[in-house]
Amino acid sequence: MIKRLSLSLAATLFLAAGSLPGKHAAALPIPPEIPKTATVEIVLLNAPGINDAGSNWEIAYEFRIATEAALWQVWKERQLGTVSAARVGELIKEGGVKKILVFPENRKILFQIPLSPEIQERLRNQPRDLVEISPGKVSPEAIKLSREQEMRSQVFLFHPIISVYDAKLKKTIMIQYPQAWGFASHLQARFQIKVDIHDDGSYSVNTSLPTKAR
């Protein structure tokens, strides 16, 4: 079972989804075929002991969905210091897997997550043309429309805990890398995370967002 993650991450997830206060990005056209499955691929590119028989990795995850409005509310609560311990969004699936790294085919993990008819309907109702709000004078109508769109705009939340035991380093590297993927920007619901562990045990993680290293 994946351990609980603090909602203090929610603002990071909200910003990662590309929704900043007071600004909406233009949405892509919603395709006629809504995906029935979300796919998350996690790839281990390299590690010092990747070819050692004793090296392995384990991934536990939660895959959730939330509206932009829910993430926006968490962002506001964070500014006030009143964020609760409750989790954001609706849990779609949780699970995990463990693989031995000496086999090259085990260095790529594919999670295929079924999306229920109810989730598909939420994606189908995604706003097609988001209103753009810029700093300055904003009409009450634009604000009302923006709030309505936030209630319908869907964001996938992925909470992975990646644990890599490197037999050469004789240590376990723990990586928590929560992601938020807005459906309007990922209409096929296909996502990828790449992990690279360096000789000193530090690591870098890359997605469609800029690379982050630690």
Secondary structure per residue as TSV (DSSP state, phi and psi in degrees):
chain	resnum	aa	ss	phi	psi
A	1	M	-	360.0	132.0
A	2	I	-	-69.5	139.0
A	3	K	-	-76.5	157.4
A	4	R	-	-67.7	140.8
A	5	L	-	-110.0	138.4
A	6	S	-	-67.0	145.6
A	7	L	G	-72.4	-3.5
A	8	S	G	-63.6	-16.0
A	9	L	G	-78.8	-13.1
A	10	A	H	-61.5	-39.3
A	11	A	H	-64.4	-38.6
A	12	T	H	-62.0	-44.1
A	13	L	H	-62.5	-41.2
A	14	F	H	-61.5	-45.5
A	15	L	H	-68.9	-37.1
A	16	A	H	-63.2	-26.9
A	17	A	T	-75.2	-5.7
A	18	G	T	86.9	19.2
A	19	S	-	-116.0	95.4
A	20	L	-	-91.1	149.9
A	21	P	T	-54.8	130.2
A	22	G	T	81.9	11.1
A	23	K	-	-151.1	134.5
A	24	H	-	-121.3	138.9
A	25	A	-	-87.9	152.5
A	26	A	-	-67.4	137.7
A	27	A	-	-88.2	153.1
A	28	L	-	-80.3	156.3
A	29	P	-	-60.8	135.5
A	30	I	-	-74.5	126.1
A	31	P	-	-70.1	155.1
A	32	P	S	-64.5	-30.7
A	33	E	S	-98.7	111.1
A	34	I	-	-82.7	135.0
A	35	P	-	-61.3	138.9
A	36	K	S	-92.8	-11.2
A	37	T	E	-140.7	137.0
A	38	A	E	-96.9	140.4
A	39	T	E	-121.8	126.2
A	40	V	E	-121.7	119.5
A	41	E	E	-108.2	128.2
A	42	I	E	-118.4	124.3
A	43	V	E	-119.8	130.4
A	44	L	E	-94.7	108.3
A	45	L	E	-73.3	-42.5
A	46	N	E	-164.6	157.5
A	47	A	-	-160.4	150.6
A	48	P	T	-53.8	-40.3
A	49	G	T	-107.0	29.8
A	50	I	T	-61.9	-27.1
A	51	N	T	-97.4	2.9
A	52	D	S	-81.9	140.4
A	53	A	T	-62.5	-26.8
A	54	G	T	-85.9	-5.6
A	55	S	-	-82.5	140.7
A	56	N	E	-152.2	167.5
A	57	W	E	-140.1	153.0
A	58	E	E	-134.5	136.6
A	59	I	E	-128.1	126.4
A	60	A	E	-116.4	146.2
A	61	Y	E	-151.3	160.1
A	62	E	E	-126.0	139.5
A	63	F	E	-122.3	119.4
A	64	R	E	-128.2	170.2
A	65	I	E	-136.6	142.0
A	66	A	E	-147.6	159.9
A	67	T	E	-84.9	158.4
A	68	E	H	-60.5	-33.3
A	69	A	H	-61.4	-41.1
A	70	A	H	-65.1	-41.4
A	71	L	H	-68.7	-37.7
A	72	W	H	-61.4	-40.7
A	73	Q	H	-62.8	-40.4
A	74	V	H	-65.1	-39.8
A	75	W	H	-59.7	-44.1
A	76	K	H	-65.6	-41.1
A	77	E	H	-63.5	-35.3
A	78	R	H	-64.5	-38.7
A	79	Q	H	-62.4	-30.8
A	80	L	H	-90.4	-6.6
A	81	G	T	72.4	28.2
A	82	T	-	-119.1	25.1
A	83	V	-	-66.4	130.1
A	84	S	-	-84.3	176.3
A	85	A	S	-87.2	-2.8
A	86	A	S	-68.8	151.5
A	87	R	-	-82.5	153.7
A	88	V	-	-89.6	137.4
A	89	G	S	81.3	-179.8
A	90	E	E	-101.6	129.6
A	91	L	E	-71.2	125.4
A	92	I	E	-94.3	-47.3
A	93	K	E	-161.4	150.2
A	94	E	E	-134.7	154.7
A	95	G	E	-179.9	-166.0
A	96	G	E	-173.7	168.9
A	97	V	E	-156.8	153.8
A	98	K	E	-133.1	133.8
A	99	K	E	-135.6	148.8
A	100	I	E	-86.4	131.0
A	101	L	T	-82.2	-13.1
A	102	V	T	-64.6	-21.6
A	103	F	S	-93.3	117.7
A	104	P	G	-54.9	-34.4
A	105	E	G	-67.0	-17.1
A	106	N	G	-85.6	-1.4
A	107	R	G	-89.1	3.4
A	108	K	E	-129.2	119.4
A	109	I	E	-110.8	130.3
A	110	L	E	-118.2	118.0
A	111	F	E	-102.3	122.3
A	112	Q	E	-111.0	117.4
A	113	I	E	-115.4	110.2
A	114	P	E	-63.0	139.9
A	115	L	-	-107.2	121.6
A	116	S	-	-66.0	162.5
A	117	P	H	-55.5	-34.1
A	118	E	H	-66.6	-42.1
A	119	I	H	-66.6	-41.1
A	120	Q	H	-60.3	-37.8
A	121	E	H	-66.0	-38.2
A	122	R	H	-62.6	-39.7
A	123	L	H	-68.9	-36.6
A	124	R	H	-64.6	-31.0
A	125	N	T	-88.0	9.1
A	126	Q	-	-56.6	134.8
A	127	P	-	-58.6	140.8
A	128	R	S	-91.8	-37.8
A	129	D	S	-125.4	99.9
A	130	L	-	-76.9	137.7
A	131	V	-	-70.5	141.0
A	132	E	-	-100.7	126.0
A	133	I	-	-115.1	123.1
A	134	S	-	-110.8	157.5
A	135	P	S	-57.7	145.5
A	136	G	S	121.3	-155.5
A	137	K	-	-72.8	126.5
A	138	V	-	-126.1	133.1
A	139	S	-	-74.7	152.0
A	140	P	H	-58.5	-33.4
A	141	E	H	-64.9	-41.2
A	142	A	H	-65.9	-38.9
A	143	I	H	-65.1	-43.2
A	144	K	H	-62.2	-44.9
A	145	L	H	-64.1	-40.1
A	146	S	H	-61.1	-43.3
A	147	R	H	-66.2	-38.5
A	148	E	H	-64.1	-38.9
A	149	Q	H	-68.4	-37.5
A	150	E	H	-62.8	-30.4
A	151	M	H	-71.8	-21.9
A	152	R	H	-106.2	-19.7
A	153	S	-	-72.9	127.1
A	154	Q	E	-104.3	142.5
A	155	V	E	-131.6	128.6
A	156	F	E	-84.8	135.0
A	157	L	E	-116.1	124.4
A	158	F	E	-119.8	120.5
A	159	H	E	-113.9	93.1
A	160	P	E	-98.0	145.9
A	161	I	E	-119.4	111.7
A	162	I	E	-105.9	121.2
A	163	S	E	-118.7	114.3
A	164	V	E	-113.3	118.4
A	165	Y	E	-94.8	117.3
A	166	D	E	-101.8	113.4
A	167	A	T	-68.0	-28.0
A	168	K	T	-72.5	-43.6
A	169	L	T	-78.7	-17.7
A	170	K	T	56.8	45.1
A	171	K	E	-153.1	160.6
A	172	T	E	-104.8	129.1
A	173	I	E	-102.7	120.3
A	174	M	E	-102.2	129.4
A	175	I	E	-127.9	119.6
A	176	Q	E	-111.8	120.4
A	177	Y	-	-139.3	71.7
A	178	P	-	-64.5	142.6
A	179	Q	E	-129.3	151.3
A	180	A	E	-128.1	122.6
A	181	W	E	-121.7	111.5
A	182	G	E	-70.4	132.7
A	183	F	G	-61.7	-34.0
A	184	A	G	-59.8	-24.5
A	185	S	G	-102.7	-6.3
A	186	H	-	-137.8	68.8
A	187	L	T	-69.8	-17.3
A	188	Q	T	-92.0	-4.5
A	189	A	-	55.2	43.3
A	190	R	E	-117.6	128.7
A	191	F	E	-136.2	154.3
A	192	Q	E	-142.8	141.1
A	193	I	E	-128.2	131.6
A	194	K	E	-117.1	133.6
A	195	V	E	-119.0	134.6
A	196	D	E	-131.1	117.8
A	197	I	E	-100.9	127.0
A	198	H	-	-89.2	171.2
A	199	D	T	-61.1	-27.5
A	200	D	T	-91.2	5.2
A	201	G	S	91.3	-7.8
A	202	S	-	-74.1	169.5
A	203	Y	E	-146.6	160.9
A	204	S	E	-129.2	146.9
A	205	V	E	-127.5	134.6
A	206	N	E	-129.7	134.3
A	207	T	S	-131.2	-154.2
A	208	S	S	-70.7	-14.1
A	209	L	S	-87.7	167.2
A	210	P	-	-56.4	147.3
A	211	T	-	-62.0	138.0
A	212	K	E	-118.6	131.2
A	213	A	E	-118.3	148.7
A	214	R	-	-141.1	360.0
